[in-house]
Amino acid sequence: MRLSQFRALLVEEFGASYAASLARTHHVHALDSRTVDEALESGVPPRTVWLALCDDMDVPEERRLGRDVRPGRAGPG
């Protein structure tokens, strides 16, 4: 997963305003209690950050690849 895809999924799932706030302020336990932005800046792969955030925010499995992508039909990542 590229960073641009990560950011697009973040906005799609949470909305532009909340996504930006969430990335800056929400500490994810699975990422050593770092924020999304801190984890990405320290080199954690975007896919790892996305999945950890999805777990933390209870994003349903069927929306983790985007709202119009069905599991098993996703592109490379």
C-alpha positions in Angstrom: 0.0 0.0 0.0 1.3 3.4 -1.0 1.0 6.4 1.3 -1.4 8.1 -1.1 -3.7 5.0 -1.0 -3.5 5.1 2.8 -4.5 8.8 2.9 -7.3 8.2 0.4 -8.7 5.3 2.6 -8.4 7.4 5.7 -10.4 10.3 4.2 -12.9 7.9 2.7 -13.6 6.1 6.0 -13.4 9.1 8.4 -14.0 12.2 6.3 -11.4 14.8 5.5 -11.6 16.9 8.7 -11.7 14.0 11.1 -9.1 12.0 9.2 -6.6 14.8 9.6 -7.3 15.2 13.3 -7.3 11.4 13.9 -3.9 11.1 12.2 -2.4 13.8 14.3 -3.9 13.0 17.7 -5.1 9.4 18.0 -2.6 7.2 19.7 -2.8 3.5 18.5 -1.7 1.0 21.1 -0.6 -1.5 18.5 1.8 1.1 17.1 3.5 1.5 20.4 1.0 4.2 21.4 2.2 6.5 18.5 -0.1 8.5 16.5 -0.8 7.6 12.9 1.5 10.4 11.7 4.2 9.5 14.1 4.2 5.9 13.1 4.3 6.8 9.4 7.1 9.3 10.0 9.1 6.6 11.8 8.9 4.3 8.9 6.1 1.9 9.8 4.5 0.7 6.5 1.2 2.4 5.6 -0.6 -0.9 5.4 0.5 -1.8 8.9 -0.6 1.6 10.2 -3.9 1.3 8.3 -4.8 -2.1 9.7 -3.8 -1.1 13.2 -6.0 2.0 13.0 -8.9 -0.1 11.6 -8.6 -2.5 14.5 -8.5 0.4 17.0 -11.4 2.2 15.4 -13.5 -1.0 14.8 -13.7 -0.5 11.0 -15.5 -3.5 9.6 -13.5 -5.9 7.5 -15.6 -5.2 4.5 -14.6 -1.5 4.5 -10.8 -1.9 5.1 -10.0 -2.0 1.4 -12.3 0.9 0.6 -16.1 1.0 0.3 -16.3 -0.2 -3.3 -13.6 -2.8 -3.2 -14.5 -6.4 -2.3 -12.1 -8.6 -0.4 -10.1 -10.8 -2.8 -10.3 -8.2 -5.6 -7.9 -5.6 -4.2 -4.9 -4.4 -6.1 -1.3 -4.9 -4.9 -0.5 -3.7 -1.5 
